[in-house]
Amino acid sequence: MAFKSLLDPTFTYRNSANTDVRLTFERVRREQQIEAQRERAREAGKVVAIIGNGVSPAAPARKGARH
């Protein structure tokens, strides 16, 4: 999320008496949820290869084993 500069002509100052913090937090949560959904959608398109069985590590080589 980008912040507006004070020099941006579309920036409008709002003093604390006219700010509803609850609404601001609700808006930010919505924006974060939307971004998280977009990230999950991007990740869903990726292919991940898992090497190994994920349960136990590879067994170490035995001493004296022939190759």
N, CA, C and O atoms as a MOPAC input file, in Angstrom:
PM7 MOZYME 1SCF
protein

 N      0.84500 1    -1.16400 1     0.00000 1
 C      0.00000 1     0.00000 1     0.00000 1
 C      0.89200 1     1.22900 1     0.00000 1
 O      1.76600 1     1.36000 1     0.85700 1
 N      0.68800 1     2.10200 1    -0.92200 1
 C      1.48800 1     3.31300 1    -1.04200 1
 C      0.80600 1     4.45100 1    -0.27700 1
 O     -0.42000 1     4.53100 1    -0.20100 1
 N      1.62700 1     5.30800 1     0.27300 1
 C      1.10200 1     6.45400 1     0.99200 1
 C      1.15300 1     7.67400 1     0.09200 1
 O      2.06100 1     7.82600 1    -0.72600 1
 N      0.16900 1     8.53700 1     0.25400 1
 C      0.13600 1     9.75400 1    -0.53700 1
 C      1.09900 1    10.76400 1     0.07300 1
 O      1.24700 1    10.84900 1     1.29200 1
 N      1.72900 1    11.50000 1    -0.77200 1
 C      2.62200 1    12.57200 1    -0.35300 1
 C      1.78500 1    13.78400 1     0.03100 1
 O      0.67700 1    13.97200 1    -0.47100 1
 N      2.31900 1    14.59100 1     0.91400 1
 C      1.65500 1    15.85800 1     1.23900 1
 C      1.57900 1    16.76600 1     0.02800 1
 O      0.73200 1    17.65700 1    -0.04300 1
 N      2.46600 1    16.53400 1    -0.92100 1
 C      2.49500 1    17.35700 1    -2.12900 1
 C      1.53500 1    16.85700 1    -3.20500 1
 O      1.31600 1    17.53400 1    -4.21000 1
 N      0.96500 1    15.67000 1    -2.99500 1
 C      0.01400 1    15.10700 1    -3.94900 1
 C     -1.26300 1    15.94200 1    -3.93000 1
 O     -1.84100 1    16.14000 1    -2.86100 1
 N     -1.71800 1    16.43400 1    -5.07500 1
 C     -2.92100 1    17.27900 1    -5.09900 1
 C     -4.18700 1    16.55400 1    -4.63000 1
 O     -5.15500 1    17.20400 1    -4.23600 1
 N     -4.19200 1    15.21800 1    -4.66700 1
 C     -5.38100 1    14.48700 1    -4.21600 1
 C     -5.35500 1    14.21700 1    -2.71400 1
 O     -6.31600 1    13.67900 1    -2.16300 1
 N     -4.25300 1    14.58900 1    -2.04700 1
 C     -4.15500 1    14.39200 1    -0.60500 1
 C     -5.09800 1    15.35400 1     0.10700 1
 O     -5.12800 1    16.54800 1    -0.19200 1
 N     -5.86800 1    14.81800 1     1.05200 1
 C     -6.76900 1    15.64500 1     1.84400 1
 C     -6.44700 1    15.43900 1     3.31200 1
 O     -6.47600 1    14.31300 1     3.81000 1
 N     -6.14100 1    16.52800 1     4.00500 1
 C     -5.83100 1    16.44100 1     5.42800 1
 C     -7.10700 1    16.19100 1     6.21000 1
 O     -8.14200 1    16.79900 1     5.93800 1
 N     -7.02900 1    15.29900 1     7.17600 1
 C     -8.16300 1    15.01400 1     8.04700 1
 C     -7.63000 1    15.00300 1     9.47000 1
 O     -6.76000 1    14.19500 1     9.79700 1
 N     -8.13500 1    15.88300 1    10.31600 1
 C     -7.63000 1    15.93500 1    11.68500 1
 C     -8.16900 1    14.75700 1    12.50500 1
 O     -9.11200 1    14.08200 1    12.09100 1
 N     -7.57100 1    14.52500 1    13.64900 1
 C     -7.91000 1    13.34800 1    14.45200 1
 C     -9.34600 1    13.36500 1    14.95000 1
 O     -9.93000 1    12.30400 1    15.17000 1
 N     -9.91600 1    14.52000 1    15.12700 1
 C    -11.30600 1    14.60700 1    15.58400 1
 C    -12.27500 1    14.08600 1    14.52800 1
 O    -13.38600 1    13.66300 1    14.84700 1
 N    -11.84600 1    14.12000 1    13.27000 1
 C    -12.70400 1    13.65700 1    12.17300 1
 C    -12.25300 1    12.31400 1    11.61300 1
 O    -12.60800 1    11.95600 1    10.49000 1
 N    -11.48300 1    11.58300 1    12.38000 1
 C    -10.99000 1    10.28600 1    11.93800 1
 C    -11.63600 1     9.18500 1    12.76800 1
 O    -11.61800 1     9.24400 1    13.99700 1
 N    -12.19700 1     8.19600 1    12.11600 1
 C    -12.76000 1     7.03800 1    12.80900 1
 C    -11.75400 1     5.89900 1    12.67300 1
 O    -11.67000 1     5.25500 1    11.62700 1
 N    -11.00000 1     5.65900 1    13.72800 1
 C     -9.93300 1     4.66300 1    13.70300 1
 C    -10.50300 1     3.26900 1    13.42900 1
 O     -9.87200 1     2.46900 1    12.73900 1
 N    -11.66800 1     2.98100 1    13.95400 1
 C    -12.28400 1     1.66900 1    13.73800 1
 C    -12.50000 1     1.41400 1    12.25500 1
 O    -12.21200 1     0.32600 1    11.75500 1
 N    -13.00500 1     2.41600 1    11.55700 1
 C    -13.22900 1     2.26200 1    10.11900 1
 C    -11.91400 1     2.13100 1     9.36400 1
 O    -11.82000 1     1.38700 1     8.38800 1
 N    -10.90800 1     2.85400 1     9.81900 1
 C     -9.59900 1     2.75800 1     9.17700 1
 C     -9.03800 1     1.35300 1     9.31000 1
 O     -8.53800 1     0.79500 1     8.33300 1
 N     -9.11300 1     0.76700 1    10.51100 1
 C     -8.61900 1    -0.59200 1    10.71500 1
 C     -9.41500 1    -1.60400 1     9.90500 1
 O     -8.83900 1    -2.54600 1     9.36200 1
 N    -10.73100 1    -1.42700 1     9.81500 1
 C    -11.55100 1    -2.33100 1     9.00400 1
 C    -11.12000 1    -2.27500 1     7.54000 1
 O    -11.01800 1    -3.30800 1     6.87800 1
 N    -10.86700 1    -1.06300 1     7.03800 1
 C    -10.44000 1    -0.90600 1     5.64900 1
 C     -9.09300 1    -1.57500 1     5.41600 1
 O     -8.90700 1    -2.26000 1     4.41000 1
 N     -8.16300 1    -1.38400 1     6.32600 1
 C     -6.83900 1    -1.98700 1     6.18400 1
 C     -6.93400 1    -3.50300 1     6.22800 1
 O     -6.26100 1    -4.18300 1     5.45300 1
 N     -7.75900 1    -4.04900 1     7.12200 1
 C     -7.93700 1    -5.51500 1     7.17500 1
 C     -8.49400 1    -6.04700 1     5.86500 1
 O     -8.04500 1    -7.08100 1     5.37100 1
 N     -9.47900 1    -5.33800 1     5.29800 1
 C    -10.03600 1    -5.75700 1     4.00300 1
 C     -8.95600 1    -5.75100 1     2.92900 1
 O     -8.84800 1    -6.69200 1     2.14300 1
 N     -8.15600 1    -4.68800 1     2.89800 1
 C     -7.09200 1    -4.60400 1     1.90300 1
 C     -6.07800 1    -5.72400 1     2.08600 1
 O     -5.59000 1    -6.28000 1     1.10200 1
 N     -5.75300 1    -6.06300 1     3.32800 1
 C     -4.80900 1    -7.14700 1     3.59500 1
 C     -5.39400 1    -8.49400 1     3.17400 1
 O     -4.67900 1    -9.33500 1     2.63100 1
 N     -6.68300 1    -8.70300 1     3.41800 1
 C     -7.32400 1    -9.95400 1     3.00800 1
 C     -7.31600 1   -10.09000 1     1.49300 1
 O     -7.05900 1   -11.17400 1     0.96900 1
 N     -7.59000 1    -9.01900 1     0.79700 1
 C     -7.58500 1    -9.05800 1    -0.66600 1
 C     -6.18700 1    -9.38400 1    -1.17200 1
 O     -6.02700 1   -10.20400 1    -2.07600 1
 N     -5.17600 1    -8.74400 1    -0.59500 1
 C     -3.80000 1    -9.01000 1    -1.01200 1
 C     -3.40700 1   -10.45500 1    -0.70500 1
 O     -2.71300 1   -11.08500 1    -1.50300 1
 N     -3.84300 1   -10.99100 1     0.44800 1
 C     -3.54200 1   -12.38100 1     0.79200 1
 C     -4.20700 1   -13.33800 1    -0.20600 1
 O     -3.61200 1   -14.34400 1    -0.59000 1
 N     -5.42900 1   -13.03000 1    -0.62100 1
 C     -6.10800 1   -13.85600 1    -1.61700 1
 C     -5.36100 1   -13.82300 1    -2.94400 1
 O     -5.22000 1   -14.85100 1    -3.60700 1
 N     -4.88800 1   -12.65900 1    -3.32600 1
 C     -4.12700 1   -12.54400 1    -4.57900 1
 C     -2.82900 1   -13.33700 1    -4.48700 1
 O     -2.43500 1   -13.99800 1    -5.44700 1
 N     -2.16500 1   -13.27400 1    -3.33900 1
 C     -0.91300 1   -14.01000 1    -3.15000 1
 C     -1.16200 1   -15.51400 1    -3.22600 1
 O     -0.39000 1   -16.23800 1    -3.85400 1
 N     -2.24300 1   -15.99100 1    -2.58700 1
 C     -2.57900 1   -17.42700 1    -2.65500 1
 C     -2.86900 1   -17.84000 1    -4.08900 1
 O     -2.49600 1   -18.93700 1    -4.50700 1
 N     -3.53000 1   -16.97200 1    -4.84700 1
 C     -3.83200 1   -17.28200 1    -6.24700 1
 C     -2.54500 1   -17.36800 1    -7.05900 1
 O     -2.41300 1   -18.23300 1    -7.92400 1
 N     -1.59300 1   -16.47000 1    -6.78400 1
 C     -0.30500 1   -16.53000 1    -7.49300 1
 C      0.44800 1   -17.80100 1    -7.11300 1
 O      1.04500 1   -18.44800 1    -7.97300 1
 N      0.42300 1   -18.15800 1    -5.84200 1
 C      1.13300 1   -19.34700 1    -5.37600 1
 C      0.49200 1   -20.62300 1    -5.91800 1
 O      1.18700 1   -21.61600 1    -6.13600 1
 N     -0.80200 1   -20.61100 1    -6.13400 1
 C     -1.50500 1   -21.80600 1    -6.61900 1
 C     -1.03300 1   -22.19000 1    -8.00900 1
 O     -1.10600 1   -23.36000 1    -8.38300 1
 N     -0.55700 1   -21.23800 1    -8.76900 1
 C     -0.10300 1   -21.51600 1   -10.11700 1
 C      1.31200 1   -22.05500 1   -10.19000 1
 O      1.76900 1   -22.43900 1   -11.26700 1
 N      2.01000 1   -22.09300 1    -9.07400 1
 C      3.39200 1   -22.55300 1    -9.07200 1
 C      3.45500 1   -24.05200 1    -8.81600 1
 O      2.59000 1   -24.61200 1    -8.14300 1
 N      4.47400 1   -24.69000 1    -9.35000 1
 C      4.67700 1   -26.11700 1    -9.15400 1
 C      5.80800 1   -26.28300 1    -8.14900 1
 O      6.86900 1   -25.67200 1    -8.27800 1
 N      5.56200 1   -27.11800 1    -7.14800 1
 C      6.56600 1   -27.35700 1    -6.11800 1
 C      6.91100 1   -28.83500 1    -6.13300 1
 O      6.02500 1   -29.68800 1    -6.07600 1
 N      8.20100 1   -29.13600 1    -6.20900 1
 C      8.64900 1   -30.52600 1    -6.17600 1
 C      9.15500 1   -30.83500 1    -4.77700 1
 O     10.03500 1   -30.14200 1    -4.26500 1
 N      8.60600 1   -31.87000 1    -4.15600 1
 C      9.04900 1   -32.29200 1    -2.83500 1
 C      9.89000 1   -33.54200 1    -3.01100 1
 O      9.42600 1   -34.55300 1    -3.53800 1
 N     11.13300 1   -33.45800 1    -2.56100 1
 C     12.04900 1   -34.58200 1    -2.69900 1
 C     12.12400 1   -35.29000 1    -1.36100 1
 O     12.33300 1   -34.65800 1    -0.32600 1
 N     11.95400 1   -36.59500 1    -1.38400 1
 C     11.95200 1   -37.37100 1    -0.14300 1
 C     10.52100 1   -37.64100 1     0.28200 1
 O      9.57000 1   -37.13500 1    -0.31400 1
 N     10.38700 1   -38.45300 1     1.33100 1
 C      9.04100 1   -38.80400 1     1.75900 1
 C      8.49400 1   -37.85400 1     2.81100 1
 O      7.31900 1   -37.94800 1     3.16600 1
 N      9.31300 1   -36.94300 1     3.31700 1
 C      8.83900 1   -35.96300 1     4.28000 1
 C      8.62100 1   -36.52500 1     5.65900 1
 O      8.27600 1   -35.78000 1     6.57600 1
 N      8.81300 1   -37.84000 1     5.83900 1
 C      8.59100 1   -38.45400 1     7.14000 1
 C      9.91100 1   -38.67200 1     7.85800 1
 O     10.05100 1   -38.31300 1     9.02700 1
 N     10.87000 1   -39.25300 1     7.17400 1
 C     12.15600 1   -39.52400 1     7.80400 1
 C     13.27800 1   -39.10500 1     6.86200 1
 O     13.11600 1   -39.15800 1     5.64200 1
 N     14.40900 1   -38.69000 1     7.41700 1
 C     15.52100 1   -38.32000 1     6.55100 1
 C     16.09800 1   -39.54500 1     5.86200 1
 O     15.83100 1   -40.67900 1     6.25900 1
 N     16.88100 1   -39.30600 1     4.84000 1
 C     17.51200 1   -40.40600 1     4.11600 1
 C     18.41500 1   -41.19200 1     5.07300 1
 O     19.07600 1   -40.61000 1     5.93400 1
 N     18.43500 1   -42.50100 1     4.91500 1
 C     19.25300 1   -43.35100 1     5.78700 1
 C     20.72400 1   -43.13800 1     5.46700 1
 O     21.09800 1   -43.03600 1     4.29900 1
 N     21.56400 1   -43.07000 1     6.50100 1
 C     22.99900 1   -42.90400 1     6.24000 1
 C     23.58500 1   -44.17900 1     5.63900 1
 O     23.07900 1   -45.27900 1     5.85900 1
 N     24.64900 1   -44.00700 1     4.88700 1
 C     25.31200 1   -45.16300 1     4.26700 1
 C     25.89100 1   -46.06000 1     5.36200 1
 O     26.41000 1   -45.56800 1     6.36400 1
 N     25.79900 1   -47.37100 1     5.16500 1
 C     26.35900 1   -48.31600 1     6.13500 1
 C     27.86000 1   -48.40400 1     5.95100 1
 O     28.38400 1   -48.27600 1     4.84500 1
 N     28.52700 1   -48.62300 1     7.05100 1
 C     29.98900 1   -48.81600 1     6.98300 1
 C     30.27700 1   -50.11600 1     6.26800 1
 O     29.61500 1   -51.12600 1     6.50300 1
 N     31.25500 1   -50.08800 1     5.40400 1
 C     31.67100 1   -51.30500 1     4.71300 1
 C     30.75000 1   -51.70900 1     3.57000 1
 O     30.93100 1   -52.77400 1     2.97900 1
 N     29.77800 1   -50.88400 1     3.25500 1
 C     28.86900 1   -51.24000 1     2.15300 1
 C     29.59500 1   -51.08800 1     0.83500 1
 O     30.36100 1   -50.14600 1     0.63400 1
 N     29.34400 1   -52.03000 1    -0.06500 1
 C     29.94700 1   -51.95700 1    -1.37900 1
 C     29.07400 1   -51.16600 1    -2.31300 1
 O     27.84700 1   -51.17800 1    -2.21100 1
 N     29.71700 1   -50.48400 1    -3.21700 1
 C     28.97700 1   -49.64300 1    -4.17700 1
 C     28.80400 1   -50.34300 1    -5.44700 1
 O     28.20800 1   -49.79900 1    -6.37600 1

